[in-house]
Amino acid sequence: MTTAVAVELGPLVRAGAPSSSSSSSQRIPLPRRRRAAGAIRASPVSGRSEDAGEPPATLLPNARRRGRDPLWYGGGFSLGVDLGDARTGLAVGRGITLPRPLTVLKLRGQKLELTLLDVARQQEADELIIGLPVSADGRETPQSNKVRSVVGRLAVQAAERGLRVYLQDEHGTSIDALDYMISTGVKKSARDVKSDAYAAVMILKRYFTSSGQGAKIVLPRQPELQEKLIAQSRQDAEI
């Protein structure tokens, strides 16, 4: 089965020793960290020097690229996703104004994944920001594993369409969503129906407020899909 892995896009640890590989492809050095049993090692992203200490700018989330360069006007919208067992909330934004809620999907499996990609295109989004459930101390939970499983499949299909997928810590966003709905006058009878979409709004709000610093890209293992993402991001930036 085709797989994908999450890669931290913060400042990367510079490699301490030259690679022993004779391959001409270049690798992004990743921080060394303990992996859970069965976890997949991140595939290298080709076309990047080990000495740079920074992933290709084209793989950075839009919010981070705008934060680094205020004159950069590339990139499309961001689709926020609050992924649940039965319901998935969606929101969209570009970081200029507060993200807006879109809808709540009651789909699962492949139908959900294909619908997310279709909505992204309809909303002119070039990246999906998906909430990752974690505990108050930052530890991942059993629900985190469920989300990673779905996102791993989704990232492969997204890359085939030139769309990037990121994971964003969503701890506390459900409470933030409730507070926001109350403060903006959403009727009590409508809150339960709309809560997932507003949780997606809070995920995007956190993403934009932090300039994408906490977002982790989920990369397919195949180098050809990684290259497709880079090429598509360059093309979008030129439009």
N, CA, C and O of each residue as an XYZ file, in Angstrom:
956
protein
N       0.842     -1.193      0.000
C       0.000      0.000      0.000
C       0.875      1.241      0.000
O       1.874      1.301      0.717
N       0.501      2.236     -0.807
C       1.243      3.476     -0.857
C       1.088      4.226      0.451
O      -0.011      4.296      1.003
N       2.172      4.784      0.949
C       2.137      5.439      2.252
C       2.696      6.840      2.188
O       3.321      7.233      1.202
N       2.462      7.598      3.262
C       2.995      8.943      3.384
C       3.418      9.144      4.819
O       2.952      8.441      5.715
N       4.298     10.099      5.042
C       4.811     10.347      6.383
C       4.799     11.837      6.678
O       4.935     12.657      5.770
N       4.635     12.190      7.959
C       4.663     13.590      8.364
C       6.101     14.021      8.594
O       6.886     13.291      9.199
N       6.440     15.196      8.114
C       7.797     15.720      8.252
C       7.730     17.087      8.905
O       6.990     17.959      8.448
N       8.501     17.285      9.981
C       8.538     18.580     10.664
C       9.204     19.609      9.768
O      10.285     19.370      9.230
N       8.553     20.759      9.611
C       9.092     21.798      8.748
C       9.735     22.938      9.520
O       9.928     24.025      8.974
N      10.064     22.707     10.764
C      10.810     23.704     11.509
C      12.248     23.681     11.047
O      12.595     22.903     10.158
N      13.114     24.532     11.640
C      14.534     24.515     11.274
C      15.101     23.118     11.451
O      14.902     22.503     12.498
N      15.792     22.612     10.468
C      16.254     21.237     10.485
C      17.690     21.129     10.965
O      18.510     22.018     10.737
N      17.977     20.021     11.636
C      19.318     19.783     12.151
C      20.262     19.499     10.995
O      19.985     18.644     10.154
N      21.361     20.206     10.954
C      22.324     20.001      9.878
C      23.012     18.658     10.047
O      23.368     18.259     11.156
N      23.189     17.975      8.941
C      23.820     16.662      9.003
C      25.226     16.780      9.562
O      25.975     17.682      9.189
N      25.587     15.862     10.465
C      26.889     15.937     11.098
C      27.983     15.261     10.304
O      29.168     15.490     10.547
N      27.594     14.436      9.361
C      28.596     13.720      8.571
C      28.086     13.580      7.164
O      26.874     13.509      6.959
N      28.970     13.537      6.177
C      28.542     13.405      4.791
C      27.892     12.069      4.559
O      28.214     11.081      5.219
N      26.950     12.044      3.594
C      26.261     10.808      3.273
C      27.213      9.839      2.595
O      28.080     10.238      1.817
N      27.039      8.559      2.903
C      27.882      7.538      2.280
C      27.294      7.030      0.985
O      27.889      6.202      0.296
N      26.095      7.545      0.657
C      25.431      7.079     -0.554
C      26.140      7.622     -1.776
O      26.639      8.747     -1.763
N      26.184      6.835     -2.820
C      26.794      7.270     -4.064
C      25.779      7.877     -4.998
O      26.123      8.294     -6.104
N      24.494      7.935     -4.559
C      23.442      8.488     -5.408
C      23.656      9.964     -5.602
O      24.187     10.641     -4.722
N      23.242     10.476     -6.761
C      23.383     11.898     -7.049
C      22.262     12.715     -6.442
O      22.345     13.943     -6.420
N      21.190     12.057     -5.937
C      20.098     12.816     -5.328
C      20.536     13.354     -3.998
O      21.368     12.745     -3.326
N      19.987     14.500     -3.597
C      20.342     15.150     -2.349
C      19.200     15.025     -1.367
O      18.043     14.879     -1.760
N      19.534     15.082     -0.075
C      18.544     14.802      0.949
C      18.375     15.963      1.907
O      19.305     16.732      2.149
N      17.162     16.077      2.454
C      16.910     17.024      3.529
C      17.209     16.310      4.836
O      16.597     15.278      5.109
N      18.141     16.822      5.670
C      18.418     16.180      6.950
C      17.245     16.385      7.898
O      16.755     17.507      8.027
N      16.787     15.344      8.556
C      15.668     15.432      9.474
C      16.151     15.254     10.900
O      17.115     14.525     11.133
N      15.490     15.919     11.885
C      15.881     15.753     13.269
C      15.750     14.298     13.689
O      14.808     13.615     13.286
N      16.689     13.823     14.496
C      16.599     12.465     14.994
C      15.618     12.440     16.140
O      15.709     13.256     17.058
N      14.686     11.520     16.099
C      13.736     11.405     17.186
C      13.252      9.965     17.271
O      13.352      9.211     16.303
N      12.727      9.589     18.431
C      12.243      8.234     18.614
C      10.964      8.042     17.827
O      10.124      8.939     17.757
N      10.822      6.879     17.241
C       9.634      6.582     16.465
C       8.842      5.476     17.141
O       9.411      4.554     17.726
N       7.530      5.581     17.054
C       6.687      4.539     17.610
C       6.861      3.268     16.800
O       7.278      3.298     15.642
N       6.532      2.148     17.435
C       6.669      0.868     16.743
C       5.826      0.881     15.478
O       4.663      1.283     15.503
N       6.405      0.446     14.388
C       5.693      0.386     13.124
C       5.696      1.680     12.351
O       5.177      1.736     11.236
N       6.270      2.726     12.922
C       6.303      4.010     12.224
C       7.209      3.924     11.010
O       8.148      3.128     10.982
N       6.929      4.736     10.017
C       7.676      4.716      8.763
C       8.684      5.841      8.754
O       8.350      6.975      9.095
N       9.912      5.548      8.371
C      10.939      6.584      8.279
C      10.631      7.496      7.094
O      10.243      7.038      6.019
N      10.812      8.785      7.317
C      10.510      9.750      6.268
C      11.415      9.544      5.070
O      12.620      9.330      5.205
N      10.807      9.615      3.893
C      11.597      9.531      2.670
C      12.292     10.849      2.446
O      11.746     11.895      2.796
N      13.517     10.832      1.855
C      14.203     12.086      1.556
C      13.484     12.843      0.465
O      12.882     12.234     -0.419
N      13.536     14.143      0.511
C      13.009     14.968     -0.567
C      14.158     15.284     -1.492
O      15.161     15.858     -1.066
N      14.028     14.924     -2.735
C      15.132     15.087     -3.671
C      15.305     16.542     -4.049
O      14.393     17.354     -3.898
N      16.501     16.861     -4.549
C      16.762     18.198     -5.063
C      17.067     19.229     -4.007
O      16.816     20.416     -4.216
N      17.613     18.801     -2.850
C      17.891     19.772     -1.796
C      19.221     19.462     -1.146
O      19.505     18.304     -0.836
N      20.032     20.468     -0.936
C      21.350     20.284     -0.342
C      21.272     20.032      1.146
O      20.449     20.638      1.832
N      22.128     19.134      1.670
C      22.168     18.869      3.092
C      22.676     20.074      3.862
O      22.374     20.213      5.047
N      23.443     20.954      3.218
C      24.036     22.077      3.922
C      23.063     23.224      4.120
O      23.354     24.150      4.877
N      21.922     23.188      3.463
C      21.020     24.326      3.519
C      20.306     24.428      4.858
O      20.009     25.535      5.307
N      20.016     23.279      5.521
C      19.370     23.305      6.817
C      17.926     23.751      6.774
O      17.354     24.048      7.823
N      17.321     23.809      5.620
C      15.959     24.291      5.458
C      15.333     23.551      4.281
O      15.973     23.400      3.241
N      14.089     23.085      4.428
C      13.448     22.387      3.312
C      13.166     23.342      2.163
O      13.216     24.558      2.348
N      12.870     22.817      0.983
C      12.572     23.694     -0.153
C      11.442     24.643      0.195
O      10.451     24.235      0.801
N      11.580     25.895     -0.180
C      10.543     26.880      0.121
C       9.200     26.478     -0.459
O       8.150     26.826      0.080
N       9.242     25.740     -1.565
C       8.001     25.330     -2.218
C       7.224     24.302     -1.406
O       6.052     24.062     -1.692
N       7.846     23.686     -0.396
C       7.140     22.730      0.445
C       6.707     23.344      1.783
O       6.046     22.683      2.584
N       7.076     24.591      2.019
C       6.619     25.262      3.226
C       5.141     25.607      3.093
O       4.664     25.865      1.988
N       4.408     25.613      4.208
C       2.999     26.019      4.131
C       2.889     27.487      3.743
O       3.792     28.279      4.010
N       1.783     27.840      3.114
C       1.614     29.210      2.630
C       1.791     30.246      3.733
O       2.422     31.282      3.521
N       1.232     29.965      4.918
C       1.318     30.935      6.012
C       2.758     31.207      6.404
O       3.103     32.331      6.767
N       3.593     30.193      6.333
C       4.991     30.390      6.709
C       5.744     31.152      5.631
O       6.602     31.979      5.942
N       5.436     30.886      4.382
C       6.100     31.601      3.295
C       5.731     33.084      3.330
O       6.578     33.945      3.091
N       4.456     33.377      3.632
C       4.042     34.780      3.723
C       4.676     35.451      4.932
O       5.006     36.637      4.894
N       4.848     34.667      6.028
C       5.480     35.232      7.210
C       6.942     35.572      6.981
O       7.449     36.548      7.534
N       7.621     34.774      6.168
C       9.038     35.009      5.878
C       9.236     36.135      4.884
O      10.226     36.865      4.944
N       8.281     36.274      3.961
C       8.425     37.266      2.903
C       7.096     37.986      2.694
O       6.240     37.494      1.959
N       6.910     39.146      3.329
C       5.644     39.885      3.211
C       5.302     40.268      1.774
O       4.147     40.562      1.467
N       6.295     40.267      0.900
C       6.056     40.629     -0.489
C       5.649     39.432     -1.344
O       5.349     39.577     -2.529
N       5.643     38.232     -0.722
C       5.244     37.034     -1.472
C       3.732     36.933     -1.510
O       3.084     36.804     -0.471
N       3.182     36.992     -2.687
C       1.726     36.960     -2.837
C       1.251     35.673     -3.505
O       0.102     35.583     -3.936
N       2.117     34.695     -3.591
C       1.741     33.438     -4.221
C       0.885     32.586     -3.310
O       0.518     33.001     -2.210
N       0.571     31.392     -3.778
C      -0.212     30.468     -2.980
C      -1.697     30.750     -3.069
O      -2.128     31.879     -3.304
N      -2.473     29.682     -2.872
C      -3.923     29.822     -2.921
C      -4.509     29.888     -1.527
O      -3.855     30.323     -0.579
N      -5.751     29.450     -1.417
C      -6.426     29.393     -0.129
C      -5.995     28.131      0.627
O      -5.392     27.219      0.062
N      -6.321     28.113      1.904
C      -6.035     26.944      2.745
C      -7.366     26.337      3.183
O      -8.257     27.048      3.648
N      -7.495     25.034      3.034
C      -8.702     24.329      3.461
C      -8.444     23.715      4.828
O      -7.595     22.835      4.966
N      -9.175     24.176      5.840
C      -9.058     23.625      7.185
C      -9.974     22.429      7.342
O     -11.118     22.452      6.889
N      -9.473     21.384      7.983
C     -10.229     20.142      8.117
C     -10.206     19.665      9.562
O      -9.142     19.419     10.131
N     -11.404     19.536     10.154
C     -11.552     18.935     11.481
C     -12.096     17.527     11.258
O     -13.298     17.324     11.089
N     -11.180     16.564     11.262
C     -11.507     15.189     10.887
C     -12.076     14.431     12.082
O     -11.435     14.356     13.130
N     -13.274     13.869     11.930
C     -13.908     13.110     13.001
C     -14.324     11.724     12.547
O     -14.232     11.399     11.364
N     -14.782     10.906     13.484
C     -15.195      9.553     13.138
C     -16.442      9.552     12.263
O     -16.550      8.753     11.333
N     -17.380     10.441     12.555
C     -18.646     10.463     11.819
C     -18.849     11.756     11.035
O     -19.536     11.766     10.013
N     -18.253     12.844     11.513
C     -18.452     14.139     10.863
C     -17.113     14.833     10.675
O     -16.220     14.735     11.517
N     -16.990     15.534      9.562
C     -15.766     16.268      9.247
C     -16.119     17.705      8.905
O     -16.853     17.968      7.952
N     -15.587     18.636      9.696
C     -15.870     20.038      9.461
C     -14.844     20.676      8.541
O     -13.660     20.341      8.589
N     -15.303     21.594      7.707
C     -14.428     22.267      6.748
C     -14.532     23.783      6.887
O     -15.598     24.326      7.177
N     -13.412     24.443      6.677
C     -13.355     25.906      6.669
C     -12.316     26.317      5.643
O     -11.487     25.506      5.231
N     -12.360     27.574      5.232
C     -11.418     28.046      4.223
C     -10.950     29.448      4.587
O     -11.698     30.232      5.172
N      -9.715     29.753      4.239
C      -9.181     31.076      4.514
C      -7.857     31.274      3.808
O      -7.275     30.344      3.249
N      -7.397     32.519      3.851
C      -6.106     32.845      3.221
C      -5.206     33.633      4.172
O      -4.094     34.027      3.818
N      -5.710     33.853      5.382
C      -4.913     34.549      6.377
C      -5.071     36.045      6.384
O      -4.503     36.721      7.242
N      -5.835     36.586      5.440
C      -6.048     38.029      5.378
C      -7.153     38.436      6.345
O      -7.022     39.417      7.077
N      -8.244     37.672      6.339
C      -9.346     37.852      7.278
C      -9.560     36.531      8.008
O      -8.909     35.533      7.700
N     -10.473     36.527      8.972
C     -10.745     35.305      9.726
C     -11.295     34.236      8.784
O     -12.156     34.536      7.957
N     -10.815     32.995      8.892
C     -11.349     31.920      8.050
C     -12.863     31.799      8.219
O     -13.410     32.167      9.258
N     -13.523     31.289      7.207
C     -14.971     31.132      7.283
C     -15.352     29.658      7.239
O     -14.719     28.868      6.538
N     -16.395     29.285      7.996
C     -16.849     27.889      7.976
C     -17.492     27.566      6.630
O     -18.154     28.414      6.033
N     -17.296     26.353      6.163
C     -17.877     25.925      4.896
C     -19.058     24.986      5.099
O     -20.208     25.341      4.840
N     -18.748     23.779      5.571
C     -19.783     22.765      5.690
C     -19.304     21.647      6.602
O     -18.149     21.628      7.027
N     -20.200     20.720      6.897
C     -19.861     19.521      7.663
C     -20.212     18.312      6.801
O     -21.352     18.157      6.364
N     -19.223     17.463      6.563
C     -19.416     16.263      5.757
C     -19.704     15.063      6.652
O     -19.071     14.880      7.691
N     -20.655     14.261      6.237
C     -20.959     13.027      6.962
C     -20.584     11.844      6.075
O     -21.421     11.032      5.680
N     -19.295     11.783      5.783
C     -18.761     10.757      4.892
C     -17.578     10.077      5.568
O     -17.003     10.604      6.520
N     -17.225      8.896      5.060
C     -16.064      8.189      5.587
C     -15.324      7.531      4.429
O     -15.849      7.425      3.320
N     -14.107      7.094      4.700
C     -13.341      6.325      3.722
C     -13.023      7.091      2.462
O     -12.791      8.300      2.492
N     -13.015      6.376      1.358
C     -12.599      6.972      0.087
C     -13.522      8.102     -0.357
O     -13.067      9.073     -0.961
N     -14.833      7.979     -0.057
C     -15.762      9.043     -0.439
C     -15.387     10.357      0.242
O     -15.442     11.424     -0.370
N     -15.008     10.264      1.508
C     -14.590     11.461      2.235
C     -13.316     12.042      1.632
O     -13.223     13.248      1.406
N     -12.343     11.185      1.375
C     -11.056     11.646      0.861
C     -11.212     12.322     -0.498
O     -10.619     13.374     -0.735
N     -11.991     11.738     -1.379
C     -12.197     12.329     -2.702
C     -12.978     13.630     -2.608
O     -12.710     14.575     -3.350
N     -13.948     13.681     -1.693
C     -14.730     14.904     -1.521
C     -13.854     16.041     -0.999
O     -13.998     17.183     -1.436
N     -12.953     15.739     -0.074
C     -12.047     16.765      0.448
C     -11.203     17.367     -0.674
O     -11.004     18.581     -0.732
N     -10.711     16.508     -1.557
C      -9.887     16.998     -2.667
C     -10.717     17.825     -3.645
O     -10.234     18.821     -4.185
N     -11.959     17.415     -3.871
C     -12.833     18.175     -4.767
C     -13.170     19.549     -4.175
O     -13.171     20.555     -4.885
N     -13.454     19.580     -2.878
C     -13.758     20.858     -2.222
C     -12.542     21.785     -2.267
O     -12.678     22.991     -2.470
N     -11.361     21.212     -2.075
C     -10.137     22.020     -2.128
C     -10.017     22.708     -3.477
O      -9.699     23.896     -3.540
N     -10.264     21.988     -4.540
C     -10.169     22.583     -5.874
C     -11.265     23.635     -6.082
O     -11.010     24.697     -6.650
N     -12.477     23.337     -5.622
C     -13.577     24.283     -5.778
C     -13.287     25.598     -5.056
O     -13.679     26.670     -5.518
N     -12.599     25.503     -3.923
C     -12.288     26.681     -3.119
C     -10.946     27.312     -3.491
O     -10.487     28.240     -2.826
N     -10.322     26.808     -4.552
C      -9.023     27.307     -5.018
C      -7.961     27.197     -3.925
O      -7.111     28.074     -3.773
N      -8.028     26.103     -3.172
C      -7.034     25.840     -2.124
C      -5.925     24.971     -2.697
O      -6.184     24.041     -3.460
N      -4.689     25.280     -2.324
C      -3.569     24.454     -2.766
C      -2.949     23.686     -1.608
O      -1.936     23.008     -1.781
N      -3.556     23.789     -0.423
C      -3.071     23.047      0.734
C      -4.241     22.722      1.666
O      -5.202     23.484      1.772
N      -4.136     21.581      2.331
C      -5.123     21.160      3.313
C      -4.454     21.173      4.679
O      -3.398     20.566      4.857
N      -5.058     21.857      5.643
C      -4.548     21.935      7.000
C      -5.464     21.096      7.879
O      -6.588     21.494      8.183
N      -4.971     19.936      8.281
C      -5.808     18.963      8.988
C      -5.434     18.903     10.453
O      -4.261     18.769     10.800
N      -6.437     19.003     11.309
C      -6.208     18.990     12.740
C      -5.745     17.636     13.245
O      -6.312     16.605     12.886
N      -4.703     17.640     14.086
C      -4.194     16.410     14.701
C      -4.549     16.437     16.186
O      -4.098     17.329     16.904
N      -5.352     15.473     16.665
C      -5.721     15.441     18.079
C      -4.515     15.085     18.951
O      -3.831     14.093     18.697
N      -4.264     15.884     19.961
C      -3.213     15.604     20.942
C      -3.756     15.956     22.321
O      -4.732     16.696     22.440
N      -3.125     15.426     23.355
C      -3.532     15.718     24.721
C      -2.990     17.077     25.149
O      -2.258     17.727     24.402
N      -3.358     17.500     26.361
C      -2.943     18.816     26.848
C      -1.433     18.947     26.945
O      -0.899     20.048     26.811
N      -0.732     17.831     27.177
C       0.733     17.883     27.283
C       1.424     17.621     25.953
O       2.641     17.445     25.906
N       0.647     17.595     24.868
C       1.228     17.443     23.541
C       1.411     16.020     23.075
O       1.886     15.791     21.963
N       1.041     15.052     23.904
C       1.191     13.647     23.511
C       0.084     13.236     22.545
O      -1.047     13.716     22.620
N       0.444     12.337     21.640
C      -0.559     11.842     20.715
C      -1.436     10.794     21.391
O      -1.027     10.158     22.362
N      -2.633     10.624     20.869
C      -3.654      9.759     21.447
C      -4.058      8.684     20.439
O      -3.628      8.732     19.287
N      -4.881      7.709     20.859
C      -5.378      6.732     19.880
C      -6.104      7.401     18.711
O      -6.059      6.903     17.586
N      -6.767      8.516     18.972
C      -7.437      9.226     17.891
C      -6.426      9.820     16.917
O      -6.709      9.968     15.728
N      -5.243     10.159     17.431
C      -4.181     10.685     16.563
C      -3.811      9.654     15.508
O      -3.608      9.995     14.343
N      -3.723      8.382     15.920
C      -3.371      7.316     14.983
C      -4.427      7.158     13.894
O      -4.101      6.896     12.736
N      -5.694      7.318     14.273
C      -6.774      7.206     13.286
C      -6.665      8.325     12.250
O      -6.817      8.103     11.049
N      -6.396      9.528     12.749
C      -6.267     10.664     11.838
C      -5.066     10.475     10.918
O      -5.158     10.726      9.716
N      -3.944     10.036     11.475
C      -2.750      9.824     10.650
C      -2.999      8.785      9.561
O      -2.489      8.915      8.449
N      -3.776      7.762      9.876
C      -4.068      6.724      8.892
C      -4.833      7.308      7.702
O      -4.507      7.033      6.547
N      -5.846      8.112      7.995
C      -6.635      8.732      6.926
C      -5.781      9.729      6.144
O      -5.809      9.752      4.913
N      -5.024     10.546      6.867
C      -4.226     11.586      6.233
C      -3.123     10.992      5.365
O      -2.775     11.561      4.330
N      -2.571      9.858      5.776
C      -1.542      9.209      4.976
C      -2.055      8.822      3.595
O      -1.364      9.005      2.593
N      -3.265      8.288      3.551
C      -3.868      7.936      2.253
C      -4.219      9.197      1.466
O      -3.989      9.281      0.260
N      -4.778     10.165      2.172
C      -5.204     11.397      1.512
C      -4.028     12.133      0.886
O      -4.155     12.691     -0.204
N      -2.882     12.141      1.566
C      -1.726     12.884      1.082
C      -1.232     12.358     -0.255
O      -0.772     13.129     -1.098
N      -1.324     11.056     -0.451
C      -0.893     10.471     -1.722
C      -1.802     10.930     -2.854
O      -1.329     11.333     -3.917
N      -3.119     10.866     -2.617
C      -4.066     11.308     -3.645
C      -3.958     12.814     -3.887
O      -4.097     13.286     -5.016
N      -3.707     13.558     -2.811
C      -3.561     15.005     -2.956
C      -2.330     15.347     -3.785
O      -2.386     16.224     -4.647
N      -1.216     14.660     -3.529
C       0.019     14.921     -4.262
C      -0.161     14.651     -5.747
O       0.431     15.338     -6.579
N      -0.967     13.660     -6.085
C      -1.224     13.368     -7.490
C      -1.927     14.530     -8.185
O      -1.857     14.676     -9.405
N      -2.612     15.361     -7.377
C      -3.296     16.539     -7.913
C      -2.497     17.823     -7.672
O      -2.955     18.921     -7.987
N      -1.301     17.667     -7.109
C      -0.467     18.831     -6.839
C      -0.856     19.597     -5.592
O      -0.501     20.767     -5.452
N      -1.584     18.954     -4.674
C      -2.021     19.600     -3.441
C      -1.181     19.106     -2.265
O      -0.866     17.919     -2.173
N      -0.820     20.026     -1.365
C      -0.039     19.669     -0.178
C      -0.952     19.456      1.022
O      -1.993     20.101      1.148
N      -0.544     18.537      1.906
C      -1.321     18.224      3.108
C      -0.440     18.425      4.336
O       0.697     17.956      4.376
N      -0.971     19.125      5.338
C      -0.234     19.395      6.576
C      -1.059     18.974      7.786
O      -2.289     18.992      7.750
N      -0.376     18.601      8.843
C      -1.010     18.326     10.131
C      -0.758     19.506     11.064
O       0.349     20.039     11.133
N      -1.818     19.904     11.786
C      -1.740     21.031     12.709
C      -2.360     20.626     14.049
O      -3.474     20.102     14.086
N      -1.643     20.866     15.137
C      -2.162     20.583     16.473
C      -3.536     21.230     16.654
O      -3.686     22.437     16.464
N      -4.545     20.421     17.025
C      -5.892     20.952     17.172
C      -6.374     20.945     18.621
O      -7.564     21.135     18.875
N      -5.465     20.728     19.577
C      -5.883     20.663     20.975
C      -6.614     21.942     21.387
O      -6.109     23.048     21.199
N      -7.811     21.770     21.953
C      -8.574     22.895     22.465
C      -9.407     23.635     21.445
O     -10.124     24.568     21.805
N      -9.337     23.246     20.173
C     -10.063     24.001     19.153
C     -11.581     23.807     19.252
O     -12.336     24.689     18.841
N     -12.037     22.680     19.784
C     -13.484     22.480     19.940
C     -14.051     23.463     20.957
O     -15.132     24.017     20.755
N     -13.321     23.678     22.050
C     -13.755     24.653     23.062
C     -13.685     26.061     22.490
O     -14.585     26.873     22.702
N     -12.608     26.343     21.761
C     -12.471     27.655     21.126
C     -13.620     27.896     20.146
O     -14.126     29.013     20.035
N     -14.026     26.841     19.439
C     -15.107     26.954     18.465
C     -16.425     27.290     19.162
O     -17.192     28.124     18.681
N     -16.684     26.639     20.293
C     -17.912     26.912     21.044
C     -17.926     28.359     21.535
O     -18.934     29.054     21.403
N     -16.819     28.807     22.095
C     -16.727     30.192     22.568
C     -16.950     31.173     21.422
O     -17.618     32.194     21.585
N     -16.382     30.852     20.262
C     -16.513     31.747     19.112
C     -17.959     31.789     18.623
O     -18.474     32.857     18.292
N     -18.611     30.631     18.580
C     -20.004     30.609     18.130
C     -20.895     31.420     19.069
O     -21.787     32.138     18.616
N     -20.654     31.305     20.373
C     -21.438     32.063     21.343
C     -21.198     33.559     21.169
O     -22.140     34.351     21.173
N     -19.932     33.940     21.015
C     -19.588     35.363     20.910
C     -20.093     35.997     19.621
O     -20.310     37.208     19.572
N     -20.284     35.187     18.570
C     -20.750     35.729     17.287
C     -22.253     35.541     17.090
O     -22.791     35.855     16.028
N     -22.922     35.031     18.116
C     -24.376     34.962     18.062
C     -24.967     33.775     17.332
O     -26.128     33.822     16.925
N     -24.197     32.705     17.155
C     -24.758     31.498     16.545
C     -25.776     30.895     17.522
O     -25.460     30.666     18.689
N     -26.976     30.644     17.046
C     -28.037     30.151     17.909
C     -27.681     28.796     18.507
O     -27.011     27.979     17.875
N     -28.138     28.574     19.727
C     -27.829     27.339     20.435
C     -28.272     26.111     19.652
O     -27.587     25.089     19.653
N     -29.418     26.211     18.984
C     -29.945     25.085     18.224
C     -29.071     24.737     17.025
O     -29.127     23.617     16.518
N     -28.264     25.694     16.571
C     -27.428     25.474     15.381
C     -25.997     25.107     15.732
O     -25.237     24.671     14.868
N     -25.626     25.278     16.988
C     -24.225     25.070     17.365
C     -23.765     23.641     17.157
O     -22.663     23.418     16.656
N     -24.583     22.668     17.528
C     -24.157     21.278     17.391
C     -23.970     20.903     15.928
O     -23.060     20.150     15.581
N     -24.845     21.439     15.070
C     -24.776     21.131     13.641
C     -23.535     21.756     13.008
O     -22.923     21.168     12.116
N     -23.168     22.956     13.476
C     -22.082     23.708     12.860
C     -20.757     23.602     13.600
O     -19.751     24.141     13.139
N     -20.739     22.915     14.746
C     -19.550     22.935     15.606
C     -18.296     22.415     14.908
O     -17.206     22.942     15.130
N     -18.433     21.386     14.066
C     -17.255     20.825     13.398
C     -16.659     21.800     12.392
O     -15.440     21.888     12.251
N     -17.526     22.533     11.692
C     -17.032     23.518     10.731
C     -16.330     24.662     11.458
O     -15.320     25.178     10.979
N     -16.863     25.059     12.614
C     -16.224     26.131     13.376
C     -14.932     25.642     14.038
O     -14.013     26.430     14.260
N     -14.859     24.351     14.353
C     -13.595     23.797     14.852
C     -12.536     23.881     13.760
O     -11.367     24.142     14.045
N     -12.940     23.661     12.514
C     -12.012     23.804     11.390
C     -11.564     25.259     11.246
O     -10.420     25.525     10.877
N     -12.470     26.203     11.540
C     -12.102     27.618     11.527
C     -10.995     27.874     12.545
O     -10.031     28.584     12.257
N     -11.136     27.289     13.743
C     -10.149     27.497     14.799
C      -8.804     26.848     14.449
O      -7.749     27.368     14.814
N      -8.843     25.724     13.749
C      -7.606     25.080     13.298
C      -6.862     26.013     12.340
O      -5.650     26.195     12.455
N      -7.595     26.595     11.405
C      -6.975     27.526     10.460
C      -6.507     28.795     11.166
O      -5.441     29.324     10.854
N      -7.295     29.278     12.108
C      -6.909     30.482     12.841
C      -5.581     30.266     13.566
O      -4.708     31.134     13.543
N      -5.432     29.110     14.207
C      -4.176     28.795     14.902
C      -3.029     28.702     13.901
O      -1.923     29.177     14.160
N      -3.304     28.090     12.767
C      -2.290     27.936     11.722
C      -1.806     29.296     11.218
O      -0.601     29.521     11.099
N      -2.737     30.199     10.924
C      -2.354     31.516     10.412
C      -1.705     32.374     11.496
O      -0.741     33.092     11.230
N      -2.238     32.298     12.719
C      -1.695     33.112     13.807
C      -0.239     32.764     14.092
O       0.565     33.638     14.414
N       0.094     31.476     13.970
C       1.467     31.027     14.221
C       2.337     31.086     12.976
O       3.485     30.641     12.992
N       1.786     31.638     11.888
C       2.509     31.704     10.592
C       2.960     30.323     10.136
O       4.021     30.176      9.528
N       2.150     29.313     10.432
C       2.437     27.956      9.965
C       3.606     27.280     10.633
O       4.084     26.257     10.141
N       4.091     27.825     11.757
C       5.284     27.266     12.401
C       5.063     25.845     12.910
O       6.001     25.048     12.933
N       3.838     25.514     13.316
C       3.606     24.186     13.876
C       3.112     23.162     12.872
O       2.885     22.006     13.230
N       2.944     23.563     11.632
C       2.407     22.647     10.621
C       3.467     21.654     10.151
O       4.625     22.021      9.951
N       3.068     20.408      9.978
C       3.963     19.360      9.486
C       3.412     18.817      8.172
O       2.262     18.383      8.098
N       4.234     18.846      7.155
C       3.795     18.345      5.863
C       3.773     16.820      5.882
O       4.623     16.182      6.503
N       2.802     16.255      5.203
C       2.695     14.799      5.059
C       3.082     14.462      3.627
O       2.338     14.734      2.685
N       4.257     13.867      3.480
C       4.823     13.608      2.152
C       4.635     12.164      1.710
O       4.835     11.247      2.506
N       4.258     11.949      0.466
C       4.287     10.584     -0.079
C       5.732     10.101     -0.116
O       6.658     10.909     -0.192
N       5.924      8.803     -0.061
C       7.279      8.263     -0.095
C       7.882      8.323     -1.501
O       9.103      8.367     -1.655
N       7.020      8.325     -2.528
C       7.535      8.286     -3.895
C       8.192      9.610     -4.286
O       7.553     10.659     -4.196
N       9.457      9.583     -4.718
C      10.144     10.813     -5.140
C       9.411     11.535     -6.266
O       9.424     12.765     -6.318
N       8.769     10.788     -7.172
C       8.105     11.451     -8.290
C       6.917     12.298     -7.817
O       6.618     13.333     -8.412
N       6.241     11.861     -6.748
C       5.140     12.655     -6.208
C       5.661     13.861     -5.432
O       5.051     14.930     -5.444
N       6.796     13.677     -4.759
C       7.412     14.812     -4.074
C       7.802     15.891     -5.082
O       7.571     17.080     -4.860
N       8.396     15.458     -6.190
C       8.793     16.407     -7.225
C       7.573     17.087     -7.849
O       7.630     18.255     -8.234
N       6.485     16.350     -7.944
C       5.266     16.928     -8.510
C       4.735     18.037     -7.601
O       4.264     19.069     -8.080
N       4.814     17.817     -6.299
C       4.382     18.845     -5.348
C       5.224     20.110     -5.489
O       4.693     21.220     -5.509
N       6.537     19.931     -5.586
C       7.439     21.069     -5.718
C       7.151     21.825     -7.013
O       7.090     23.054     -7.013
N       6.974     21.100     -8.107
C       6.716     21.735     -9.404
C       5.402     22.486     -9.393
O       5.314     23.594     -9.921
N       4.369     21.888     -8.789
C       3.061     22.531     -8.750
C       3.095     23.786     -7.898
O       2.481     24.795     -8.246
N       3.812     23.729     -6.781
C       3.907     24.898     -5.905
C       4.620     26.050     -6.597
O       4.240     27.209     -6.435
N       5.652     25.729     -7.367
C       6.342     26.778     -8.130
C       5.409     27.393     -9.163
O       5.398     28.608     -9.360
N       4.631     26.546     -9.819
C       3.710     27.038    -10.843
C       2.652     27.932    -10.216
O       2.340     28.991    -10.760
N       2.086     27.518     -9.063
C       1.072     28.320     -8.393
C       1.627     29.672     -7.958
O       0.930     30.685     -8.015
N       2.888     29.681     -7.521
C       3.492     30.923     -7.057
C       3.686     31.927     -8.174
O       3.738     33.132     -7.928
N       3.795     31.436     -9.408
C       4.018     32.313    -10.554
C       2.731     32.884    -11.123
O       2.747     33.842    -11.896
N       1.588     32.267    -10.720
C       0.312     32.729    -11.281
C      -0.122     34.025    -10.600
O      -1.172     34.575    -10.932
